[in-house]
Amino acid sequence: MFSSLKRRPPSISIFHHPSSPPSLKALKLLQSANTSPYPANKSPSAPPLEYNLEVVESPPTADQVKTILSYMPSKATSPSMALLSAHPSAGAGETRPQTVEAIVELARKSPSALKWPIVVDWEDGKVAIGDVEGVKSMLETIRRKRDGEEKTGDEVDQPKGWFT
């Protein structure tokens, strides 16, 4: 009866910086996959992927950064290694911020200090930072779920009985 309430499109946020080429490429890829056949090169008749895309043209908040870091595959990665770029404004050695709050403050003052884009799939707990290939991987996961190649959480938790 309420199964339609369970099944909703994923929410993806892109923390985007307009002067970053990887960020522009990731944004274009996300917008295209959401409005055009996906994957277009393999099946022009395929439907677009269904997800809610939020474009944020500012750095994430401290709470968002903490959540994003929890999605990282390696929990041993320091926040500065995961989020800060090689840009001189990011600092080096001991001058490089180490806490989430210090990184967020630096990003507000100097956006070039961050690796752009930061793309987050909030439902699947996946993140791609400064990496367009990671965005492609997220989109491929959504495609596999759409095409029935990968089970969704709803399908995994369904009890199997005589009449199902």
Solvent accessible surface area in square Angstrom, and as a share of the most:
residue,aa,sasa,rsa
1,M,205,0.92
2,F,122,0.51
3,S,70,0.45
4,S,89,0.57
5,L,131,0.65
6,K,129,0.55
7,R,137,0.50
8,R,159,0.58
9,P,38,0.24
10,P,29,0.18
11,S,38,0.24
12,I,1,0.00
13,S,2,0.02
14,I,0,0.00
15,F,2,0.01
16,H,5,0.02
17,H,40,0.18
18,P,68,0.43
19,S,86,0.55
20,S,16,0.10
21,P,100,0.63
22,P,55,0.34
23,S,0,0.00
24,L,88,0.44
25,K,120,0.51
26,A,0,0.00
27,L,26,0.13
28,K,149,0.63
29,L,43,0.21
30,L,0,0.00
31,Q,84,0.37
32,S,53,0.34
33,A,2,0.01
34,N,42,0.21
35,T,105,0.61
36,S,41,0.27
37,P,50,0.32
38,Y,32,0.12
39,P,24,0.15
40,A,62,0.48
41,N,136,0.70
42,K,161,0.68
43,S,40,0.26
44,P,106,0.67
45,S,105,0.68
46,A,13,0.10
47,P,75,0.47
48,P,56,0.35
49,L,3,0.01
50,E,121,0.54
51,Y,8,0.03
52,N,83,0.43
53,L,46,0.23
54,E,98,0.44
55,V,60,0.35
56,V,32,0.19
57,E,112,0.50
58,S,53,0.34
59,P,28,0.17
60,P,4,0.02
61,T,72,0.42
62,A,26,0.20
63,D,106,0.55
64,Q,63,0.28
65,V,3,0.02
66,K,99,0.42
67,T,50,0.29
68,I,0,0.00
69,L,28,0.14
70,S,59,0.38
71,Y,54,0.21
72,M,32,0.14
73,P,131,0.82
74,S,56,0.36
75,K,143,0.61
76,A,99,0.77
77,T,47,0.28
78,S,34,0.22
79,P,31,0.20
80,S,3,0.02
81,M,133,0.59
82,A,7,0.06
83,L,0,0.00
84,L,2,0.01
85,S,22,0.14
86,A,104,0.81
87,H,83,0.37
88,P,118,0.74
89,S,39,0.25
90,A,1,0.01
91,G,23,0.22
92,A,75,0.58
93,G,62,0.59
94,E,180,0.81
95,T,109,0.64
96,R,51,0.19
97,P,24,0.15
98,Q,99,0.44
99,T,79,0.46
100,V,17,0.10
101,E,97,0.43
102,A,40,0.31
103,I,1,0.01
104,V,5,0.03
105,E,73,0.33
106,L,34,0.17
107,A,1,0.01
108,R,147,0.54
109,K,151,0.64
110,S,24,0.15
111,P,48,0.30
112,S,49,0.32
113,A,0,0.00
114,L,8,0.04
115,K,69,0.29
116,W,17,0.06
117,P,0,0.00
118,I,0,0.00
119,V,0,0.00
120,V,0,0.00
121,D,2,0.01
122,W,67,0.23
123,E,80,0.36
124,D,53,0.27
125,G,22,0.22
126,K,80,0.34
127,V,26,0.15
128,A,6,0.05
129,I,24,0.12
130,G,31,0.30
131,D,62,0.32
132,V,20,0.11
133,E,110,0.49
134,G,19,0.18
135,V,0,0.00
136,K,80,0.34
137,S,67,0.43
138,M,5,0.02
139,L,0,0.00
140,E,55,0.25
141,T,6,0.03
142,I,11,0.05
143,R,32,0.12
144,R,76,0.28
145,K,48,0.20
146,R,71,0.26
147,D,68,0.35
148,G,62,0.59
149,E,106,0.48
150,E,56,0.25
151,K,135,0.57
152,T,12,0.07
153,G,51,0.49
154,D,43,0.22
155,E,89,0.40
156,V,99,0.57
157,D,118,0.61
158,Q,86,0.38
159,P,109,0.69
160,K,163,0.69
161,G,45,0.44
162,W,243,0.85
163,F,200,0.83
164,T,129,0.75
